[in-house]
Amino acid sequence: MLKKQLLELHAYSPGKSIDEVKREYGLEKIVKLASNENPFGCSPKVSEALTSLAGQFALYPDGGAYELRKQVAAHLNVAPDQLLFGSGLDEVIQMLSRSILSAGTNTVMAKPTFSQYRHHAVIENAEVREVPLQNGTHDLEGMLSQVDEHTRIVWICNPNNPTGTYVNTKQLQDFLSRIPKTALVVMDEAYYEYATADDYPDTLSLLPNYENMVVLRTFSKAYGLASFRMGYAVGHASFISRLQAGRLPFNTSSFAQVAAIAALQDQKFIEQCVKANEKGLQRYYEFCKRHDINYYPSQANFIFMEVGDGNAVFQELLQAGYIVRSGAGLGLPNGIRITIGSEEENEEIIALLEKVVAKKENCL
């Protein structure tokens, strides 16, 4: 009864939950640094705004997200009809895949990158063409060589998950200038707010020149609203209008819309989180350099470091109450991905990693 493509897929695994680890290891304190959530939560304005929804629980949300659309459009300096909202970027990726991909088409992406690009392409029975990263970064020339007349979507996760690396402005413009108009280039900028590199692309300013590009962003990461599920696409109005037909009628909740508006209005909170993230990244860089551990300089709120057997190090940290992601499940089995936490959390996990490294060095 099911599509045969589903037989080769597995449901997305977010990793172990805090309660699960507590039960399994008998621990009281658990620190989760596995899902790239904001360790500082969200703006206090969010809690205040949500009180306005009391008494409206029985009502459907605004399917067009009018007020949120207006606020985001003003913040980004784009037209409201250039925006499409989804229940997290996961749903937006699903909408794009469902609307564009089919048997006889193909999609091009890096490997490894965010797993849902491939997942939904397989469901739509499209051919998946994966191009290995080079030094943790998108191999744009290699990806370009895979594009043909049947390519419908090219995915660029920027910064890339799980490596945190990025494609710069010059590289992206050169790539876009050579991509055929029949292929949609999707710039997934889930970690956009954390990117501080001077040559990180201003993709929204490039949109008028490339009708076959769409930009994805989310409120789940820097804005700290992962539980509300609110992501969005920015593209040309004519394309977004057609894509709206593939959207469920009430796909984002009233709570998510109100929370996103409140979070958007507190840019000082975002600035503070980005500064703390940069400081945290530097501490991990220092640790890696001190022990000659290879790592990828990150433009996101996580770091990937090559520590040998990723599963083994993941397990050691887990037993101590720290949940990270083993690279084995991300396509990079020789390392771990760690979300940048609070200063206290960073210092504690680095202290644990010092012990792991010392143990390994004593065995040599």
Secondary structure, DSSP 4 states (H G I P E B T S, - for coil): ---GGGGG---------HHHHHHHHT-S--EE-SS---TT---HHHHHHHGGGTT-TTSPP-TT-HHHHHHHHHHHTS-GGGEEEESHHHHHHHHHHHHH--TT-EEEEEESS-HHHHHHHHHTT-EEEEEE-BTTB--HHHHHHH--TTEEEEEEESS-TTT-----HHHHHHHHHHS-TTSEEEEE-TTGGG---TTS--HHHHGGG-TTEEEEEESSSTT--GGG--EEEE--HHHHHHHGGGS-TT-S-HHHHHHHHHHHT-HHHHHHHHHHHHHHHHHHHHHHHHTT--B---SSSEEEEE-S-HHHHHHHHHHTTEE-EEGGGGT-TTEEEEE---HHHHHHHHHHHHHHHHHHHHH-
